[in-house]
Amino acid sequence: MVRSMASENKVIFDDIMLVFVSPYPLIKHYISVLRNEQMPCPVIKIAIADLGRLFKYEDSRD
């Protein structure tokens, strides 16, 4: 659903999720590790920590 405001030149998108698709192979690897149900818990914790670091880097890059 798209709604536009007459007073401003902004368009508001309701019920739309923005998804970040990473071009980096390392982020894709860690996400595939998290999707694997057979992965042991310590490996998942490491993957989450590393993903957090990579996302923090990507976010602060701009």
C-alpha positions as CSV (number, residue, x, y, z in Angstrom):
1,M,0.0,0.0,0.0
2,V,1.4,3.4,-1.0
3,R,0.2,6.5,0.5
4,S,1.4,10.0,-0.4
5,M,1.3,13.1,1.7
6,A,0.1,16.3,0.0
7,S,2.0,18.7,2.3
8,E,5.4,17.1,1.7
9,N,7.0,15.4,-1.2
10,K,7.5,12.1,0.6
11,V,6.0,8.8,-0.2
12,I,5.2,6.5,2.8
13,F,5.2,2.8,2.2
14,D,3.1,0.8,4.6
15,D,3.6,-2.9,5.2
16,I,6.8,-3.2,3.2
17,M,10.0,-4.7,4.7
18,L,13.3,-3.6,3.3
19,V,15.7,-6.5,3.0
20,F,19.5,-6.1,2.8
21,V,21.0,-8.5,0.3
22,S,24.7,-8.7,0.9
23,P,27.1,-8.9,-2.0
24,Y,29.8,-10.3,0.3
25,P,30.6,-14.0,0.2
26,L,31.6,-14.1,3.8
27,I,28.2,-12.8,5.0
28,K,26.5,-15.3,2.7
29,H,28.6,-18.1,4.3
30,Y,27.7,-17.1,7.9
31,I,24.0,-16.9,7.0
32,S,24.2,-20.4,5.5
33,V,25.8,-21.6,8.7
34,L,22.9,-20.2,10.7
35,R,20.4,-21.9,8.3
36,N,22.0,-25.3,8.9
37,E,20.0,-27.2,11.5
38,Q,22.8,-29.7,12.1
39,M,25.3,-27.0,13.1
40,P,26.5,-27.2,16.8
41,C,25.6,-24.4,19.2
42,P,29.2,-23.0,19.6
43,V,29.6,-22.6,15.8
44,I,26.2,-20.8,15.6
45,K,27.3,-18.4,18.4
46,I,30.6,-17.6,16.6
47,A,28.7,-17.1,13.3
48,I,26.3,-14.7,15.0
49,A,29.1,-12.7,16.6
50,D,31.0,-12.5,13.3
51,L,27.9,-11.4,11.4
52,G,27.3,-8.7,14.0
53,R,30.8,-7.4,13.4
54,L,30.4,-7.5,9.6
55,F,27.0,-5.8,9.8
56,K,28.4,-3.1,12.1
57,Y,31.2,-2.5,9.6
58,E,28.8,-2.3,6.7
59,D,26.5,0.1,8.6
60,S,29.3,2.4,9.6
61,R,30.7,2.5,6.1
62,D,28.3,5.1,4.8
